[in-house]
Amino acid sequence: MQRTVALLHSVQHRLDAIQPFEQPSSESLSYLETFLSSEITILNQTIKSIQSDVSLLLQSAQGSISLPPLVEDALLAISQDTIPQSWLPSGHPECTGVLAWIERLKARGELLERYITEGDRVVGFDLAVFSNPKMFLKSVLQEHARKEYIEVPRLQMETHVSCQLLLSEMPEKNLKEL
């Protein structure tokens, strides 16, 4: 149990080190900025929820309180260095490496912030960063239609899957008018 308590303290420390990710200015948000803003809100809420869970799990692991079975399942998962299913989006496969997962959560928020600050200069997006990649694609389509004064049904989305090293080679215009 000491190993689990130490791991929970490490998780708590790493979570506490993550500052809330900043929202874009609410003045004239584009479709894409609105989407990115909602993603940051979801991520900030997820981190707060996990911080609360970790606090309860620490108290339980130290014998201060007893937990309902669902929360005990989270403690068991962490004791096995596995991400509790309650922390993952529905349908997400089981993950191992709790501390590495927390670091990826932080990196995900930093990438979302970068997308907001770089705006139109971003050439490629990592869809794995988003909780709802389908909505991201829809917001890009709507944003392009608005900028070009084209009806959305007249547009067709074209996507390219590439590794990060090749993002600079991607064409800047990934939408075509039908």
Protein Blocks (a to p, Z undefined) as FASTA:
>chain_A
ZZmmmmmmmmmmmmmmpccdddddfehpafklmmmmmmmmmmmmmmmmmmmmmmmmmmmm
nopaccdfklmmmmmmmmnopacfklpcehiacdehjllmmmmmmmmmmmmmmmmmnmmm
pmbdcfklpmblmlmmmmmmmmmmmmnopafklpccddddddfklmmmpcfblcdcZZ
